Amino acid sequence: MGNDEISVMMVPFPAQGHLNQMLQLSCHISSYGIPVHYVGSTVFNRQVRLRVNALNHTDVDKIKFQDLPVPPFASPPPLPDPSKKFPGHLQPAWDATTSMAGPLGDLMRSLALEHRRVIVIHDPLIASVVKDVATIPNAESYAFICLAAYCQVKFITEMMGIPCPISRLRELPPVSSTISEELHSFIGLQAEGMALRSGDIINTCRSIEGPFLDILESKEIAGGQKSWAIGPLIPVKPSKSESHNEIFKWLDKQAPRSVIFVSFGTTTTFTDHEVQVIAEGLERSGQKFIWVLREADTANVFDGEARRVELPEGFEEKVSERGLVVREWAPQPEILAHPSTGGFMSHCGWNSCNESIKMGVPIAAWPMHSDQPTSAVLVTEILKVGLPVRRWGEVVTVEMVEDSVRRLIVLEEGAEARKRAEEMAAVVRGATEEGGASRLELDAFIDYITRQ
């Protein structure tokens, strides 16, 4: 299909989980024959291309990456603070990105001269940079929601100051307490750009989050605005990463569903004591594991060297027969898709939840900040595809790590969560295949933006 009368601009928020989801959506839209421009600073465009996970490189090569000028920004190291896990050290990059508004407007205007319609799809957290869309007659904007619908209900009702209709969400900590004051203020600056949008695209599946999407689409919240639930966007069969053969050689030797994958995303920093707690808990559990042990991203991942996180002396030797510690970027979707992977200890970022759900792997939920406490409740209490490592506010102990691993991999409740995860995987896979609920909504979105 050729649709080059239309041009699409993707404007991601500069944090890995957001960059990655926006690239997945870019590849899906490009598959309809529509030219897609992925717009950001040189640093973040380079980062997202370096960390292509699960996507086919041929599909990524079709995307037109547009590097826009951004002033230099500070890139301080993350602080391992057990009381506040939010990555406030990334704020300088987010602030600097707001300077893209002018160059982004110029790019919009140049594309508007070449195409019948320009579609701008932006992250809600960076809506302020697309405000020039209001001055271009043949341009329109849409927000791409990188959260679960369940989390978005909580976020929107709190921002709008209206009662949340879900009692369990009212019991959870307010969003403002799980992020920094600086980001809370920054979000407030996006209201003008968000008010210009023509609709929302949501990276979730109506088959599993239908009731929460109904709330978001209610007149009280959406007014008359359109929305499309098109996820999960991650491919069912991720492209194998050739640069991580040692991981897969090790996994190939393990029994089916016997390995717990431990990874806490790109924004989590642990203290030395917390690392020791995880290490001792994994050792005492007696289970096979892959542990991705990396420092959290800095604002510029190419600037300087990350701190090497130290393990307890002799740990790797003691667990060498049943554990693998990975200190570099790891191909998470491919690991989750491997038949030996039986569980995922995760921070419950929505990217990770989507990957785990689509691969049918149950989650040991250990949320850190932002939407993660809410996502953890979604996967453990609502969808029932995981078990909690801790309740929000609890300090994790060695016993809690050991217990959560054993419960997930060995005990009956883990087997039940795994069965539920496999059933849900079948549902979401069907939804994203041709004729499925999510695929039909993506088709409907494409039909809408290419309308005559």
Secondary structure, DSSP 8 states (H G I E B T S, - for coil): ---TTEEEEEE--SSHHHHHHHHHHHHHHHTTT--EEEEE-HHHHHHHHHT--SS-HHHHHTSEEEE--------------TT----GGGHHHHHHHGGGHHHHHHHHHHHHHHSSEEEEEE-GGGGGGGGGGGG-TTEEEEEEE-S-HHHHHHHHHHHHT---S-HHHHHS--GGGTS-HHHHHHHHTTHHHHHT-SEEEESS-HHHHHHHHHHHTSHHHHTT-EEEE----S-SS----GGGHHHHHHHHTS-TT-EEEEE--SS----HHHHHHHHHHHHHHT-EEEEE------SSTTSS--------TTHHHHTTTTEEEE-S---HHHHHHSTTEEEEEE---HHHHHHHHHHT--EEE---STTHHHHHHIIIIIS--EEESS-TT----HHHHHHHHHHHHTSHHHHHHHHHHHHHHHHHHHHHSTTSHHHHHHHHHHHHHT--
